[in-house]
Amino acid sequence: MNSDRQRRAWADIDLQALQANLGVVRQHNQNAGITAVIKSNGYGHGMEAVARALSEAPVKIDRFAVATFDEAVALNMTGTGKRILLLEGFSDSEQARFLIESDIEFVIHADYQLAILKQILREHRSNRQLTVWLKLDTGMHRLGLNDSEFLQTYQELMTLTQVGHIVVMSHLACADDSEDPVAAANTNDQLRRFNAALSELTAFDPRQLDRSLAASAGILAWPETHFNHVRPGVMLYGSSPLSNVTGVELGLQPVMTLRARVIAIKQVPAGGSIGYGATYTCDRPTRVGVVSIGYGDGYPRSAPTGTPVLVRTAGTYQRSCLLGRVSMDMITIDLEDLGDTEVGDEVVLWGESLPADEVARFAGTISYELFCQVTGRVSYVYT
């Protein structure tokens, strides 16, 4: 590993902050089971390291959730001792057999998956009892069965002797903005449809149903959606799933701090333009810093002039901002009021003292994307 002074661009991953954010999940619900979502390489933080840290946290989780079959296979090999849930389910019989044999839980969200499962269970007899998650489309219209399909599929799953446990689930489309009347109405309608479907099920299955509806936004803003299982995702990594609120304001701690260095300092005269496209022209003589990160490292090219950064100068972090267009390998920042800055000084792009949510708003995106698009050129340092 490179020494601190040699690193060009790196991400500090604070695993204690990750565990603390899991604690915030538990503060919002003392009883529900927790399924920690670590898809997309742990939201860009490193799936294996995230899984191990969450497995060792004081707050206990029930399982991890991933999106793709390959993620489920890789996570299964890490041996965390936690159950695994494949959110998109299987796409063919080969995948389904592997999941069943590996005791990996999966979601049924389409009729073709039920047909595959029935065929495999007819051919493959085992004493193992499967846990199957059944997804209802309550209005997001992405994955999930409609009301009649959901009811029929549940009944068919009950006839399969190897299916020992069914968890019914759905996903909220607009829970991130509870103050917007349209978004709130949408969420309330999804909750109503979910409860209506559950009522239909109790007509032929009087047992207490295991239910899951709330992801991060639901956990934080919609306690009536918590039910038996919650599925925290982005909040584990310290960012906010809610509109116009940062993770810090929600009591979350940033897990990833993305850092780079000042590699050159230029004195640009008034009227001089900076970078590709000459999108920024200095209105006064300006001291400009060139920083060793760009869109080739995952920093968003959409970040405009004015996007905040922090520069560590003379032992303290001072706020500055981008000037001009993001390049593949570099950005340029305003150092005019940071006279002590030197080549080699550290720059924070997001994380500690600079919420990724804030940077994302400038870039016209969300923190999820910032985390997930960090590339392999960036070194990861776990603490």
N, C-alpha and C positions, 0 to 999 in steps of 0.2 A: 504493500500500500504506500502511496505517496505520502510524504510529510505534509503538514499543514501548509507550509510555504510553497510547496510544489503543486498543490491542487489547483486546477484551472476552474472547474465548476464541480460542486458537490452538494449533496443533500444530507443534512443531519437528521436522523430519524430517532426521535425521543420515545422509546418504548414505555417509559414510565408515564408519559403524557397519554399514551394510548390506553394504558390500564386505568388511568384516572378518568378518562372519558367514558370507559365502560362503567365506572362507578356512577357517572352522571345518569347513564341509562337506568341503572338500578334505583337511583333516587326518584326517578319519575314513575317507577312501578316496582313495588317490593316483591311481587309474587309471580309475575309472568315469566315463562321460560324465555331465554335469550338465544336467538340464532344470530351470530355475528356474521355479517356479510363481508367477505374478503375477496370478492371477485376482482377481475382485472388487475391481477398481481397485487392484491391488497390495496386497491385504489391507488396503484402506483408506488406503494410504500415497501413492497416486497412481501409476497404472500407467506412464505415459510417463516420469516422472522416475525411477522404480525401474528400468525397462528400460534407460534410458540409463546410469544409474550401474552397473548390473551388466554392461552391455556393455563398459564402460571399466575394469572391475576387473582387478587383476593376475591373478586366477584366471579362467581362461577357461571359459565355459559353451558348451554345444552349441545350446541352444534355450530358448525361453520356452514355458510352458504356460498356457493360459487355459481357462475353462469354457464360455463362450457364444460363439455365432457373432458377435454384435456386438463382443465383446471382441477376437476374432481379426481382424475387419475393421479396428477402430480401431488395434490394434497393428501391423497390416500397413502402415498409412499412416505410421507413425513412422519407418520406415527405419532400424532399429537394425542391420541386417545379420545378425541372428540368425534361425535358423529358428523357426517357430511351430508349436505342437501344440495342436489343439482337443480337449480331453479328453472332451467329451460327443459329439463327432462331429457329423455333419450330420443334419438332421431331414427334409430333402426334397431333390429333385433340383436345385433352384435353388441351394441352399446348397452342395451337393456340387460342382456345376460351378464355382462361384466358388472354392472351396478348391483344386480341381485346377488351374484356370487361374492362381491366385495362388501355387501351389506351397506351400500350407499343409498341414502334416501333420494327420492326423485319426485318431481312434480308431473302430474298428468294434467295437461291443459288442452288436449285435442283428442278427437275420437280415434285417430290412427294410432295414438299411443296406447289407448285401451285395447285395441285389437291386437297389437304386438304383445302386450303384457299377457293377455288371455292365452294367446298361442304358446308363449314360452312356458307359462305355468301349467299348461296341459302336457307339455313335453318334459318339463323339468320338475320332478317332485323333490321337495326338501322340507325338513322340519323347521327351517328358519321362517320366522314371522316377519313379513315386510311392513315397513311404515311407508305409506303412500300419501303424498300431499296432492289434494285435488283443488284446482284453481277455477274460480268463478270469475267471469268477466262482469264486473259491476258497473262498467261505463268507461273504462280507459280504452277499450277496444284495441288492445294489443294482444296479449296472450290470455287465454281463459275460455271456458265453456259458457254458452248462454244458459238461461235458467232451466229450460227443459233438458238440455244435454247434461247439465250439472246433476240434476236430480236422477236422471237415468243412469249416468255413469256411477254415481254413488251407490245406487242399488246394485249395479253389476259388480262393483268392487266388493260389496258385502257378501256376495255369493262365492268369492274366491277364498278358499280356506287358508291359503298362504298369505293373504293380506290380513295382518293382525291389528293394524292401527291406521286410521285415516285422519289426516289433518286437513280441514277445509281452509282455504285461503283466498285472498284477493289482493289487489294493489291499488293504492289511491293515486289519482292523477293530479289533484290540485291542493293537496294538504299543505303545500309550502306557503300558502298565502291565506291565512284564516281571516284577515281583516278585509279582504276583497269580497264583496257580497256574492259575486258570480262564482268565485272559487269556493267560498264557503258553502254555497247552495249545492255545488257539484259534489263536494265531499259528503255533505249530509245526505244527498241522494244515493251516493254509493254505499254509505253506511246503512241506509234504509233497505236497499236492495240486498245487501249482504245479510241483514237480520231476517228479511223476508224469506230468503233461501234457507237459512238455518231453521226457521219455523217449519218450512215444508219438510225438512229432513226429520224433524222430531216426530212426524206423523207415523213413520215406520221404523225409526231408530230412537228409542227413548233414552239412550245413554247420553251422558254429558259429552258434548262435542268439543274436540280440540279445534280452536279457531285462531287464525293469524291474519291480521289486516295492517297493522301499523309498522311502517319503516321509520326512518329517522324523524321525518316531519310529523308523522302521527304520534310518535313517542313524545315529542316536545310540545305539540300544540293541540292534540286531539285525544285526551285520555279515554274517551268513550270508545276509541278504536283499538285499545290495547288487547283485550281478550286474553287468551291463554299464552300466546307466543308473540313476542315482538322481534323485529328484524332490523336492528340498527346497522346502518352503513356509514355514510359520510360523517356522521357525528362522531364516530369512533376516532376519526382522523383529525378532529378538532375544527372542522368547518361546519358552517350552518346550512341546514336544508331549508331554512325559512327566508323568505324575501325580505330584503332591507334590514337584516339583523346579522351581525357577524358571530362566529363561533365564540369569540371571547365574551361577547355580551350575553351569551347563553351559558357561560361558565365552563366552556370547553377549552382545552389546551391544544395549541398547534403541535402536531406530531412531526411534520416535515418542515424544515427550514432550508430553503434553497439558497445557496451561496455561490459567489464568484469573486473575481478580483479586478481591481483597476490595473490595466496593463499598459496604458499610455495616458498622458495628459496633454491636451492641445490648447493653445490660445487662439481662439477663432475671432477675427475682427468683426465689428458691426457690419451687417450686410452679407456675411459669409453663411453659406448653407451647409447643412450637415447630412451626410448619408445618402443612400439611394433615393432618387427621385427629388432630392433637395426639398423635402417636405417641411423642413424647419429652417428658418432664416433668423440669425441672431440680430436682435434689435439694439444690441450694445456689445462691446468686446466681452467675450464670454470664455471662461475657463471650462473646458469640456473634458470629461473622463471617458475613456474607452474601457468597457468591461467585458470580461472573457466569458460571455454566454450569449446565445442567440437561439433562433428557432430550430437549429440543428441539435440543440440540447433540450428542446421542449419549451423554451420560453416563448410565449405566444407572439406571433408576428402581428397579430391584430392589436397589440398594446400600443396606444398612441402616445404622442408627446404629452407629458404631464402624469403618466403612470408612475406611482410612487415607488421608490427604492429607499433602502437605508444604507448609509456609508459609515463604516467604522473608522473614524478619524480621531487620532490622539486618544484612543482608548474608549471613546464613546460613540454611540450610533446617532447619526444625524440624518434627517430626512432630506431626500433630494428627489429628482424625477427624470424620466426619459426625455431625451431630445431627439427628434427625428425617427426614422424608420428602423425597426428591428432587422438586423442582418442574420445570416445563417449562423455566424460564429461570434458576433459582437453586438453590443448595444452601446449607445452613447448617452451620458447623463450630465446634468448640470452641476458643475462644481464651483460656480462663481462665488457662492457664499460659504464655501467649505475650503478655506484657504490652506488648511493644514493637511489636506488630503495628499497622499503620496502614491506612487506606483507600488503595487503590492497590497494596498489596503483592501479590506474585505467589503463586499457589497451583499446585502440581503435582498433577495428578489421577492420572497414571501416567507411567512412563518413567524418566528419569534419577533414580537412587537410590530409586525406588519401582516395583518390577516390576509390569507389567500383570498377570502371572500371580497376584500376591498380591491385587490389587484384584478380579480376576475371581473368585477363591475367595470373597471376602466377598459378591459380588453373585450368587453361584450360577450363574456362567457360565464361559466360557473367554476367553482373551485374543483369540482369533480374532474373536469377536463384538464385543468392545470396539472393536477396530480398525475393523471393517467398518461399524459403526453410527454412526461420527462423521459428522455431517451437514454440509451446505454452509454452515451459519452459522459454522463454524470456519475461520479463516484457516490456510493451510499456509505454513510458512516453511522453505525447503530450504537446508541448509548442506552 
